[in-house]
């Protein structure tokens, strides 16, 4: 069976990923527009990485759950949100994790 090729090497160093991507904010105004329609319900940020979009939205008062398949990215996201004292549920959903999520 052939191995599936991915670009996961880009995600092996979350700090380098942040250095390369933190300045990209063009999508935040678009995401804020859609977040404003959430009516207080939690928003799921799939492939949240280090929280580049999740953290600013939570800072604005939206409730988010960050989901990713890369433990290193989630670890960095947790560190960043903890420094800012933000309450964000960071959830790992990799190959060995359960595929059901419990949202309240």
C-alpha positions as CSV (number, residue, x, y, z in Angstrom):
1,X,0.0,0.0,0.0
2,X,1.4,3.4,-0.9
3,X,2.0,5.9,1.8
4,X,-0.1,9.1,1.7
5,X,2.2,12.1,1.2
6,X,1.5,15.1,3.4
7,X,3.1,18.5,4.1
8,X,3.2,17.8,7.8
9,X,6.8,18.8,8.1
10,X,5.7,22.4,8.1
11,X,3.9,21.7,11.3
12,X,6.7,19.9,13.1
13,X,8.0,23.2,14.6
14,X,5.0,25.2,16.0
15,X,7.2,28.2,17.0
16,X,8.6,28.5,13.4
17,X,5.0,28.1,12.1
18,X,4.0,31.0,14.2
19,X,6.9,33.1,13.0
20,X,5.9,32.4,9.4
21,X,2.1,32.8,9.9
22,X,1.3,35.2,12.8
23,X,1.4,38.2,10.5
24,X,-1.3,36.8,8.3
25,X,-4.5,38.4,9.6
26,X,-6.4,39.1,6.5
27,X,-8.9,36.4,7.3
28,X,-9.7,37.6,10.8
29,X,-12.2,40.2,9.7
30,X,-14.0,37.6,7.6
31,X,-14.0,35.2,10.6
32,X,-15.3,37.9,13.0
33,X,-18.2,38.5,10.6
34,X,-19.2,34.9,10.7
35,X,-18.5,34.6,14.5
36,X,-21.0,37.4,15.1
37,X,-23.7,35.1,13.9
38,X,-22.9,32.4,16.4
39,X,-25.5,33.8,18.9
40,X,-23.3,32.8,21.9
41,X,-23.0,29.1,20.7
42,X,-19.5,27.6,20.7
43,X,-17.6,27.9,17.5
44,X,-15.3,25.0,16.4
45,X,-12.0,26.0,14.9
46,X,-11.0,22.9,12.9
47,X,-7.2,22.7,12.2
48,X,-6.7,25.5,14.8
49,X,-3.0,25.0,14.9
50,X,-1.4,27.3,17.4
51,X,-4.5,29.4,17.8
52,X,-3.7,32.1,15.2
53,X,-7.5,32.7,14.7
54,X,-8.9,31.1,17.8
55,X,-7.1,33.3,20.3
56,X,-8.1,36.7,18.8
57,X,-11.8,35.5,18.5
58,X,-11.9,34.4,22.2
59,X,-10.2,37.7,23.1
60,X,-13.3,39.4,21.5
61,X,-15.6,37.4,23.7
62,X,-16.6,34.5,21.4
63,X,-16.6,30.9,22.8
64,X,-14.4,28.6,20.8
65,X,-13.1,25.1,20.8
66,X,-9.8,24.6,19.0
67,X,-9.4,21.2,17.3
68,X,-6.2,19.9,15.7
69,X,-4.5,16.6,14.8
70,X,-1.0,17.9,15.8
71,X,-0.2,17.7,19.5
72,X,2.7,20.1,19.2
73,X,0.5,22.8,17.7
74,X,-2.1,22.4,20.4
75,X,0.6,22.5,23.1
76,X,1.8,25.9,21.8
77,X,-1.8,27.1,21.5
78,X,-2.3,26.1,25.2
79,X,0.8,28.0,26.2
80,X,-0.2,31.1,24.3
81,X,-3.8,31.2,25.6
82,X,-2.6,30.5,29.2
83,X,-0.3,33.5,29.1
84,X,-3.3,35.6,28.1
85,X,-5.5,33.9,30.7
86,X,-8.0,32.9,28.1
87,X,-10.4,30.0,28.6
88,X,-10.2,27.9,25.5
89,X,-10.9,24.2,25.1
90,X,-8.1,22.7,23.0
91,X,-8.9,19.3,21.7
92,X,-6.7,16.7,20.0
93,X,-8.4,14.7,17.3
94,X,-5.7,12.5,15.8
95,X,-5.7,8.9,14.5
96,X,-6.0,7.3,17.9
97,X,-8.4,9.7,19.5
98,X,-12.2,9.2,19.8
99,X,-14.2,10.7,17.0
100,X,-17.0,12.1,19.2
101,X,-17.0,15.4,20.9
102,X,-19.0,16.6,23.8
103,X,-20.0,20.3,23.6
104,X,-22.0,22.1,26.2
